[in-house]
């Protein structure tokens, strides 16, 4: 029997994070899932456990809070982590000057600083074992300026370029690093901003 592996997925309560959780559970990975919405996290964990018979550990964490992140990292460093998916994130719908600075700073922390912290903490073990997977969920928005979401665009660009750089640095080590850069995807990411994602897919009738 193949050795059991463990994966960490941040922002796993819904959307792309939840899809990744189910995909790797189907590959027999035990999971450590983070999120801020307890009911959704519990529901997903129960669903995965029932469907795939793997272990699911839930961590309710506010990734913008440094102390919580440090505690989470200390938990992860006490075990073998074979997969890291940095998926947590949020959007905004206001201009740079209309947005309070604290929110902008939180976005930089969640989208850029925390993924960097987690990678820096877990990569040594992966490299030593010559095995590991890191997937950073960036965005197509990281490839061009995005008025009213300039910081969002910038953080996703950072994550993409860091992923590409690490991919080159770790070549030949057995550790894989990649950035996922999705375009418009129907999840509750947009509905939480008060937008209807379906409208982006509706074809104009002439």
N, C-alpha and C positions, 0 to 999 in steps of 0.2 A: 504494500500500500504506500502511495506517495506521502511524503512528509506533509503534515498539516501546516498551512500558511495562514498568516494574519495580516489583514489590511485595515488601514485607517482612512476614513473618508470624512472630511469636514463638510458641514452644510449638507447633511445627507437626508434631511427630513422630506424633501420633495424634489421634483424635477430631475435634472441631470445627476445630482448626487444620489438620489434614490435609485435611479436607473443603474448607475455604477454599482451600488450596493447589491442589487439583485443579480447583476451580471457576474460579479465576482463570487457571490454566494453560490451561484450555479456552478462555479469552478471549484467549489469546496473550500473557500476561504472563510475562516472565522473573521468577524468584523468588529471594529471599534468605530462607532458612529457618533459624530457630534452634531448638535443642533441647538436651537433656542426655543423651539416649540415642543414642549414635553409630550403633549397628546399625540402629535404627528409622529414624533420619534418613537414613542411606545407602539403606536399602530404599525409603523414600518418594521420595527424589530420583531414584533410578534408575527407579522406576515412572513418575513424572511425565515424565521425559526420554524414556522409550521411548514413552509414550502420546501426548504432546503436542508433542514436539520443541521444547521451550523450554529456556532455560538455567536451571539450578538451582545456586545457591551455598549451601553448608552452613556454618553457624556454630555450633560447639559452645560454648555460653555458659552460665555460671551467672549468671543475672540478679540474684541476691542479692549478687553481688560487684561493688562500684562500679567497680573498675579495669577489669574485663572489659566492663562496660556502656559506660564512657567510650571504650574502644578500639573497640567496636562502633559507637558513634555517629560517631567520627572516620572510620571506613570508609564509613559511609552518607553522610556529608556531602561525600564526594568524588565522588558520582554523583547522578544524578537519580532520586529516589524518587517514584513516582506513587501508591502505595498503601501504607498502613500498617495492619496488623491486630494489635492488642495482644491476644493470646490466652493467653499463658503464665499459668499459675496452679497452685495446689495447694490441697488441703483438709486439714482436721484433724478429729479426732473425740475431743476432750477439752475440758474446761471451761477457762475463761480462766486460773484459778489452777493448774490441773494442767499447763498447757502452759508450757514454759520460755520465758523472755522472748525469747531469740534467735530462736526459731521464729516468734513473733508479729511480731517486727521484720522478719524475712525476708518474711513474708506481706505486710506493709504495703509493703515495698520492691518486691516483684515485682508485686503487684496494682495499686498506686497510684503509687509514685514513678517506677518505670521507664517505664510508659506516659506519664506526664507529661513525663519527660525526652525520650523519643523524639518526642513530639508537638512539644515546644518546639524541638527541633533541626530537625525536618523541615518544619514548617508554614511557615516563612518562604519556602522554595523553592516550595512548593505555591502559596502566596498570590501570589508574584511571577509564576508561570506561569499563574495563574488556573485551576488544575486540580489535583485531587487528591482522594483518598478516604481517610478514616480510619474504621476500625471498631474499637470497643473492646468486647471480649467481657466483659460484666459478668455479671449473674445476676438471676433473679427474687428471689433471697435478699437482694438489696440493697433490697428494698421493705418488709422487716419484720424485727423482732428474731429472732435465731436462736440460742437457747441451745446451748452447746457449739461454736458456730461464730460467735461474736459478732464477732470481728475479720474473719473472712471476709465476713460480711454487711456490715460497716461499709466495708470496702475496695471492695466492689462498688457500694455506694451512692455512694461518692466518685466512682468511675469513671463511673457513670451521670450524676450531676449535672454533672460536669466536661464530659462529652460534650454534654449538652444546652446548657450555657452556651456552649461553643465553637460549636455549631451556630448559635446566635443571633448571636454575635460575628462569624462568618465569612459571614453571609448576604450574598449578592451578590458574593462573591469567586470563586466557581467551585469552592470547596473544600467537600466534603461530610464532615460528621462525624456519626456515629451510634453509639449503644450497642446492642449485641445482648444481650438479657436472657433467656437460655434458662431453661426449667424443668428438670426431671429429664430428663437425656439419657443414653442408653446409650453410654458410652465407657469407657475404662480408668481414667478419673478416679476412679471409685468403687472399682473393683477394687484400685487401689493403696492404698486405705484399708482393704482387707479386707472390703469390702461387696459384695453381689451386687445390681447395679442392676436386674436382671430382676425382683426381687421387688417393686419399686415399681410394676410394670406388670401383675402377675398379678391377675386378677379373682377375687374371693372366690366360691367355688361354694357355693350354698345348696341 
